[in-house]
Amino acid sequence: MNLLLIPLLAVTISEHTVRVPEIRADKSSATIELAVVRVGRSETRSKSAHIILAGGPGDSGTRLVRD
């Protein structure tokens, strides 16, 4: 039997919000807050990132990371 061993990575998880224009094309548009969850490796820094866009009206995309 062959077993695939995957090392466990230590990660840090932080939650933030970013304020962005509600209508990107209109610089004077009202702003809204978007929730952001950052999951990073604790021991090393990377020059690349994975971005997951999820959620929508009435749905939370951050739940994907928390659950």
MMTF fields as JSON, N, C-alpha, C and O atoms, coordinates in Angstrom:
{
  "mmtfVersion": "1.0.0",
  "mmtfProducer": "UNKNOWN",
  "numBonds": 267,
  "numAtoms": 268,
  "numGroups": 67,
  "numChains": 1,
  "numModels": 1,
  "chainsPerModel": [1],
  "groupsPerChain": [67],
  "chainIdList": ["A"],
  "bondAtomList": [4, 2, 8, 6, 12, 10, 16, 14, 20, 18, 24, 22, 28, 26, 32, 30, 36, 34, 40, 38, 44, 42, 48, 46, 52, 50, 56, 54, 60, 58, 64, 62, 68, 66, 72, 70, 76, 74, 80, 78, 84, 82, 88, 86, 92, 90, 96, 94, 100, 98, 104, 102, 108, 106, 112, 110, 116, 114, 120, 118, 124, 122, 128, 126, 132, 130, 136, 134, 140, 138, 144, 142, 148, 146, 152, 150, 156, 154, 160, 158, 164, 162, 168, 166, 172, 170, 176, 174, 180, 178, 184, 182, 188, 186, 192, 190, 196, 194, 200, 198, 204, 202, 208, 206, 212, 210, 216, 214, 220, 218, 224, 222, 228, 226, 232, 230, 236, 234, 240, 238, 244, 242, 248, 246, 252, 250, 256, 254, 260, 258, 264, 262],
  "bondOrderList": [1, 1, 1, 1, 1, 1, 1, 1, 1, 1, 1, 1, 1, 1, 1, 1, 1, 1, 1, 1, 1, 1, 1, 1, 1, 1, 1, 1, 1, 1, 1, 1, 1, 1, 1, 1, 1, 1, 1, 1, 1, 1, 1, 1, 1, 1, 1, 1, 1, 1, 1, 1, 1, 1, 1, 1, 1, 1, 1, 1, 1, 1, 1, 1, 1, 1],
  "groupList": [{"groupName": "MET", "atomNameList": ["N", "CA", "C", "O"], "elementList": ["N", "C", "C", "O"], "formalChargeList": [0, 0, 0, 0], "bondAtomList": [1, 0, 2, 1, 3, 2], "bondOrderList": [1, 1, 2], "singleLetterCode": "M", "chemCompType": "L-PEPTIDE LINKING"}, {"groupName": "ASN", "atomNameList": ["N", "CA", "C", "O"], "elementList": ["N", "C", "C", "O"], "formalChargeList": [0, 0, 0, 0], "bondAtomList": [1, 0, 2, 1, 3, 2], "bondOrderList": [1, 1, 2], "singleLetterCode": "N", "chemCompType": "L-PEPTIDE LINKING"}, {"groupName": "LEU", "atomNameList": ["N", "CA", "C", "O"], "elementList": ["N", "C", "C", "O"], "formalChargeList": [0, 0, 0, 0], "bondAtomList": [1, 0, 2, 1, 3, 2], "bondOrderList": [1, 1, 2], "singleLetterCode": "L", "chemCompType": "L-PEPTIDE LINKING"}, {"groupName": "ILE", "atomNameList": ["N", "CA", "C", "O"], "elementList": ["N", "C", "C", "O"], "formalChargeList": [0, 0, 0, 0], "bondAtomList": [1, 0, 2, 1, 3, 2], "bondOrderList": [1, 1, 2], "singleLetterCode": "I", "chemCompType": "L-PEPTIDE LINKING"}, {"groupName": "PRO", "atomNameList": ["N", "CA", "C", "O"], "elementList": ["N", "C", "C", "O"], "formalChargeList": [0, 0, 0, 0], "bondAtomList": [1, 0, 2, 1, 3, 2], "bondOrderList": [1, 1, 2], "singleLetterCode": "P", "chemCompType": "L-PEPTIDE LINKING"}, {"groupName": "ALA", "atomNameList": ["N", "CA", "C", "O"], "elementList": ["N", "C", "C", "O"], "formalChargeList": [0, 0, 0, 0], "bondAtomList": [1, 0, 2, 1, 3, 2], "bondOrderList": [1, 1, 2], "singleLetterCode": "A", "chemCompType": "L-PEPTIDE LINKING"}, {"groupName": "VAL", "atomNameList": ["N", "CA", "C", "O"], "elementList": ["N", "C", "C", "O"], "formalChargeList": [0, 0, 0, 0], "bondAtomList": [1, 0, 2, 1, 3, 2], "bondOrderList": [1, 1, 2], "singleLetterCode": "V", "chemCompType": "L-PEPTIDE LINKING"}, {"groupName": "THR", "atomNameList": ["N", "CA", "C", "O"], "elementList": ["N", "C", "C", "O"], "formalChargeList": [0, 0, 0, 0], "bondAtomList": [1, 0, 2, 1, 3, 2], "bondOrderList": [1, 1, 2], "singleLetterCode": "T", "chemCompType": "L-PEPTIDE LINKING"}, {"groupName": "SER", "atomNameList": ["N", "CA", "C", "O"], "elementList": ["N", "C", "C", "O"], "formalChargeList": [0, 0, 0, 0], "bondAtomList": [1, 0, 2, 1, 3, 2], "bondOrderList": [1, 1, 2], "singleLetterCode": "S", "chemCompType": "L-PEPTIDE LINKING"}, {"groupName": "GLU", "atomNameList": ["N", "CA", "C", "O"], "elementList": ["N", "C", "C", "O"], "formalChargeList": [0, 0, 0, 0], "bondAtomList": [1, 0, 2, 1, 3, 2], "bondOrderList": [1, 1, 2], "singleLetterCode": "E", "chemCompType": "L-PEPTIDE LINKING"}, {"groupName": "HIS", "atomNameList": ["N", "CA", "C", "O"], "elementList": ["N", "C", "C", "O"], "formalChargeList": [0, 0, 0, 0], "bondAtomList": [1, 0, 2, 1, 3, 2], "bondOrderList": [1, 1, 2], "singleLetterCode": "H", "chemCompType": "L-PEPTIDE LINKING"}, {"groupName": "ARG", "atomNameList": ["N", "CA", "C", "O"], "elementList": ["N", "C", "C", "O"], "formalChargeList": [0, 0, 0, 0], "bondAtomList": [1, 0, 2, 1, 3, 2], "bondOrderList": [1, 1, 2], "singleLetterCode": "R", "chemCompType": "L-PEPTIDE LINKING"}, {"groupName": "ASP", "atomNameList": ["N", "CA", "C", "O"], "elementList": ["N", "C", "C", "O"], "formalChargeList": [0, 0, 0, 0], "bondAtomList": [1, 0, 2, 1, 3, 2], "bondOrderList": [1, 1, 2], "singleLetterCode": "D", "chemCompType": "L-PEPTIDE LINKING"}, {"groupName": "LYS", "atomNameList": ["N", "CA", "C", "O"], "elementList": ["N", "C", "C", "O"], "formalChargeList": [0, 0, 0, 0], "bondAtomList": [1, 0, 2, 1, 3, 2], "bondOrderList": [1, 1, 2], "singleLetterCode": "K", "chemCompType": "L-PEPTIDE LINKING"}, {"groupName": "GLY", "atomNameList": ["N", "CA", "C", "O"], "elementList": ["N", "C", "C", "O"], "formalChargeList": [0, 0, 0, 0], "bondAtomList": [1, 0, 2, 1, 3, 2], "bondOrderList": [1, 1, 2], "singleLetterCode": "G", "chemCompType": "PEPTIDE LINKING"}],
  "groupTypeList": [0, 1, 2, 2, 2, 3, 4, 2, 2, 5, 6, 7, 3, 8, 9, 10, 7, 6, 11, 6, 4, 9, 3, 11, 5, 12, 13, 8, 8, 5, 7, 3, 9, 2, 5, 6, 6, 11, 6, 14, 11, 8, 9, 7, 11, 8, 13, 8, 5, 10, 3, 3, 2, 5, 14, 14, 4, 14, 12, 8, 14, 7, 11, 2, 6, 11, 12],
  "groupIdList": [1, 2, 3, 4, 5, 6, 7, 8, 9, 10, 11, 12, 13, 14, 15, 16, 17, 18, 19, 20, 21, 22, 23, 24, 25, 26, 27, 28, 29, 30, 31, 32, 33, 34, 35, 36, 37, 38, 39, 40, 41, 42, 43, 44, 45, 46, 47, 48, 49, 50, 51, 52, 53, 54, 55, 56, 57, 58, 59, 60, 61, 62, 63, 64, 65, 66, 67],
  "secStructList": [7, 7, 7, 7, 7, 7, 7, 7, 7, 7, 3, 3, 3, 3, 3, 3, 3, 3, 3, 3, 3, 1, 1, 6, 6, 7, 6, 6, 1, 7, 3, 3, 3, 3, 3, 3, 3, 3, 3, 3, 3, 1, 1, 7, 7, 7, 1, 7, 7, 7, 7, 7, 7, 7, 7, 5, 6, 6, 5, 7, 1, 6, 2, 2, 2, 2, 7],
  "xCoordList": [0.849, 0.0, 0.898, 1.81, 0.64, 1.383, 0.582, -0.608, 1.244, 0.597, 1.204, 2.423, 0.372, 0.83, 0.815, -0.245, 1.973, 2.07, 2.167, 3.038, 1.29, 1.277, 1.627, 0.914, 2.714, 3.094, 2.067, 1.51, 1.834, 0.929, 1.651, 2.808, 0.983, 1.562, 0.961, -0.247, 1.809, 1.313, 0.81, 1.514, -0.39, -0.961, -1.456, -1.746, -1.542, -2.163, -3.41, -3.399, -4.48, -5.734, -6.128, -6.185, -6.398, -6.835, -8.012, -8.096, -8.915, -10.107, -10.02, -9.637, -10.373, -10.301, -11.495, -12.283, -11.608, -12.545, -11.784, -10.845, -12.198, -11.659, -12.824, -13.897, -12.611, -13.653, -13.36, -12.265, -14.374, -14.228, -15.418, -16.47, -15.26, -16.392, -17.495, -17.222, -18.728, -19.848, -19.944, -20.257, -19.671, -19.652, -18.239, -17.839, -17.487, -16.062, -15.814, -14.827, -16.682, -16.485, -16.75, -16.382, -17.383, -17.738, -16.919, -17.214, -15.904, -15.005, -15.727, -15.257, -16.855, -17.585, -18.686, -19.502, -18.698, -19.707, -19.581, -18.505, -20.674, -20.631, -19.7, -19.448, -19.197, -18.316, -19.02, -19.953, -18.551, -19.066, -17.888, -16.761, -18.154, -17.11, -17.243, -18.336, -16.106, -16.064, -15.266, -14.218, -15.751, -15.03, -13.923, -14.116, -12.769, -11.618, -11.061, -10.878, -10.795, -10.119, -8.786, -8.735, -7.714, -6.375, -5.85, -5.826, -5.434, -4.815, -3.394, -3.181, -2.433, -1.038, -0.209, -0.507, 0.817, 1.733, 2.573, 3.07, 2.732, 3.427, 4.932, 5.556, 5.526, 6.993, 7.668, 8.855, 6.96, 7.596, 6.676, 5.459, 7.28, 6.508, 6.5, 7.472, 5.409, 5.272, 5.013, 4.406, 5.48, 5.224, 3.922, 3.493, 3.296, 2.049, 0.899, 1.108, -0.3, -1.486, -2.614, -2.664, -3.51, -4.74, -5.867, -5.936, -6.732, -7.859, -9.14, -9.336, -10.01, -11.287, -12.377, -12.513, -13.144, -14.271, -15.537, -15.822, -16.284, -17.507, -18.504, -18.186, -19.694, -20.723, -21.587, -21.488, -22.404, -23.327, -24.383, -24.266, -25.391, -26.44, -27.005, -27.567, -26.848, -27.383, -26.533, -26.935, -25.366, -24.495, -23.115, -22.653, -22.46, -21.138, -20.065, -20.06, -19.167, -18.038, -16.979, -16.207, -16.922, -15.911, -16.197, -15.299, -17.417, -17.76, -16.975, -16.717, -16.587, -15.783, -14.483, -14.035, -13.888, -12.614, -12.817, -12.06, -13.823, -14.058, -14.48, -14.063, -15.311, -15.849, -14.869, -15.14],
  "yCoordList": [-1.174, 0.0, 1.243, 1.351, 2.17, 3.43, 4.508, 4.694, 5.199, 6.293, 7.606, 7.724, 8.576, 9.922, 10.732, 10.955, 11.167, 11.954, 13.423, 13.827, 14.209, 15.654, 16.342, 16.187, 17.1, 17.777, 18.842, 19.524, 18.97, 20.01, 21.347, 21.438, 22.355, 23.695, 24.543, 24.52, 25.281, 26.24, 27.468, 28.006, 27.904, 29.056, 30.078, 29.753, 31.306, 32.367, 32.817, 32.957, 33.039, 33.468, 34.794, 34.915, 35.786, 37.079, 37.575, 37.331, 38.276, 38.815, 40.337, 40.965, 40.912, 42.359, 42.811, 41.995, 44.09, 44.666, 45.687, 46.324, 45.828, 46.875, 47.703, 47.173, 48.986, 49.903, 50.217, 50.652, 49.983, 50.174, 50.981, 51.021, 51.624, 52.33, 51.346, 50.266, 51.724, 50.859, 50.692, 49.611, 51.776, 51.747, 52.109, 53.269, 51.128, 51.347, 52.454, 53.181, 52.593, 53.583, 55.007, 55.959, 55.169, 56.489, 56.782, 56.259, 57.609, 57.922, 58.597, 58.528, 59.243, 59.916, 59.027, 59.487, 57.762, 56.816, 56.589, 56.76, 56.208, 55.807, 54.606, 53.899, 54.377, 53.242, 52.149, 52.411, 50.934, 49.786, 49.03, 49.139, 48.266, 47.446, 46.009, 45.444, 45.438, 44.035, 43.267, 43.734, 42.102, 41.258, 40.505, 40.026, 40.407, 39.715, 38.792, 39.201, 37.55, 36.617, 36.271, 35.816, 36.486, 36.195, 34.946, 34.868, 33.979, 32.763, 32.747, 32.66, 32.83, 32.872, 31.816, 31.42, 31.368, 30.425, 31.162, 32.255, 30.578, 31.24, 31.304, 32.306, 30.257, 30.173, 30.81, 31.129, 31.004, 31.581, 32.59, 32.565, 33.47, 34.433, 33.971, 33.394, 34.228, 33.834, 35.066, 36.036, 35.013, 36.119, 35.916, 36.804, 34.767, 34.5, 34.385, 34.22, 34.475, 34.41, 33.715, 33.723, 33.117, 32.559, 33.453, 33.785, 33.836, 34.687, 33.935, 33.459, 33.84, 33.177, 34.229, 34.897, 34.372, 35.296, 34.468, 33.62, 34.715, 33.951, 34.832, 35.944, 34.325, 35.077, 35.839, 35.683, 36.637, 37.421, 37.99, 37.867, 38.597, 39.157, 38.108, 37.099, 38.358, 37.452, 36.243, 35.403, 36.11, 34.958, 35.434, 36.484, 34.668, 35.035, 34.189, 32.967, 34.809, 34.09, 33.756, 32.818, 34.502, 34.231, 32.929, 32.371, 32.442, 31.172, 30.016, 29.028, 30.118, 29.069, 28.836, 27.698, 29.904, 29.793, 29.378, 28.562, 29.928, 29.639, 28.201, 27.581, 27.66, 26.305, 25.291, 24.095],
  "zCoordList": [0.0, 0.0, 0.0, 0.82, -0.913, -0.959, -0.24, -0.496, 0.645, 1.362, 0.923, 0.799, 0.693, 0.362, 1.648, 2.233, 2.083, 3.302, 2.947, 2.176, 3.5, 3.259, 4.567, 5.559, 4.579, 5.829, 6.211, 5.35, 7.493, 7.98, 7.973, 8.382, 7.519, 7.473, 8.584, 8.818, 9.254, 10.238, 9.482, 8.627, 9.795, 9.109, 10.124, 11.275, 9.67, 10.458, 9.71, 8.487, 10.455, 9.857, 10.486, 11.71, 9.651, 10.163, 9.332, 8.129, 10.007, 9.344, 9.316, 10.303, 8.194, 8.005, 7.17, 6.692, 7.008, 6.043, 5.207, 5.684, 3.974, 3.099, 2.599, 2.311, 2.498, 2.033, 0.568, 0.212, -0.272, -1.717, -2.245, -1.606, -3.404, -3.992, -4.372, -4.897, -4.106, -4.465, -5.979, -6.476, -6.704, -8.168, -8.6, -8.511, -9.064, -9.366, -10.378, -10.266, -11.352, -12.41, -11.941, -12.629, -10.783, -10.263, -9.007, -7.932, -9.147, -8.022, -6.855, -5.719, -7.117, -6.044, -5.45, -4.652, -5.846, -5.371, -3.866, -3.292, -3.242, -1.835, -1.697, -2.673, -0.504, -0.299, 0.505, 1.264, 0.318, 1.068, 1.665, 1.183, 2.716, 3.325, 2.832, 2.79, 2.463, 2.066, 3.112, 3.56, 3.5, 4.454, 3.725, 2.608, 4.364, 3.808, 4.878, 6.025, 4.504, 5.403, 4.762, 3.62, 5.5, 4.994, 5.688, 6.917, 4.893, 5.411, 4.872, 3.662, 5.764, 5.348, 6.044, 7.171, 5.379, 6.004, 7.024, 6.754, 8.178, 9.274, 9.076, 9.427, 8.522, 8.518, 7.31, 7.379, 6.219, 5.034, 4.374, 4.555, 3.611, 2.824, 1.381, 0.892, 0.716, -0.673, -1.524, -1.07, -2.761, -3.684, -4.452, -5.19, -4.285, -4.995, -3.998, -2.796, -4.522, -3.664, -4.405, -5.635, -3.651, -4.188, -3.703, -2.519, -4.594, -4.23, -4.555, -5.672, -3.55, -3.738, -3.634, -2.609, -4.691, -4.684, -4.557, -5.403, -3.513, -3.29, -2.566, -2.143, -2.433, -1.724, -2.7, -3.917, -2.149, -2.96, -2.044, -0.825, -2.583, -1.728, -0.774, -1.201, 0.506, 1.518, 1.805, 2.61, 1.18, 1.403, 1.821, 1.375, 2.672, 3.161, 2.499, 2.654, 1.775, 1.195, 2.224, 2.027, 3.322, 4.343, 5.081, 5.711, 5.015, 5.669, 5.067, 5.754, 3.794, 3.147, 3.909, 4.051, 4.391, 5.094, 6.54, 7.064, 7.181, 8.596, 8.83, 9.809, 7.931, 8.142, 7.737, 7.84]
}
